[in-house]
Amino acid sequence: KQEVTQIPAALSVPEGENLVLNCSFTDSAIYNLQWFRQDPGKGLTSLLLIQSSQREQTSGRLNASLDKSSGRSTLYIAASQPGDSATYLCAASRNTGKLIFGQGTTLQVKP
Amino acid sequence: NAGVTQTPKFQVLKTGQSMTLQCAQDMNHEYMSWYRQDPGMGLRLIHYSVGAGITDQGEVPNGYNVSRSTTEDFPLRLLSAAPSQTSVYFCASSKGFSDTQYFGPGTRLTVL
């Protein structure tokens, strides 16, 4: 059974810092991995999707990598801003589209 | 495009009552799904559909029914609400099962 873990559960950093959020999964037979952002009381916003054949994806200040052999994905946020404060969720999918979510990392970026 | 829409945003039910959570998307997506989000449990899949007329169970399907008569709509029915179904419910859709999934704003349900 696929299990997805995110460490740390919470993170507080000063504005401008580069940071890395970690996601690990137990079953390497994933089809893709998605990173989402969730603001308090809101739905999920997709940030990046990495297919199993890819190593990384980039969007603006965000870069996500995928290493299937080690069961790990990382989300790198460059030059963090207070507006980046949110909960970040990773989700692994097999070839059924079913997403298995981690518990999330709650990020606070202080001005 | 409105994307994925959900109604209502908030709902309070009494134990034993029934209701339907509505989900619609205007992106002509084939794949739709329902998740519930609970503190300490994260997001868990309830039911999903790979196209009109086709549905299947997810991780926590008990107490919920779904049907998919059109591509656009995927309602979730609670036949007899229980306090354990107090949660935030999210609907999601994607073009195919391997594509980016787009989530609705959620329905916050309380069962007393």
Interface residues (C-beta under 8 A of the other chain):
Chain A: Y31 N32 Q34 F36 K42 G43 L44 T45 S46 L49 Q51 L89 A91 S93 N95 T96 G97 K98 L99 F101 G102 Q103 G104
Chain B: V4 Y31 S33 Y35 G40 G42 L43 R44 L45 Y48 V50 G58 E59 F90 A92 S94 G96 F97 S98 D99 T100 Q101 Y102 F103 G104 P105 G106
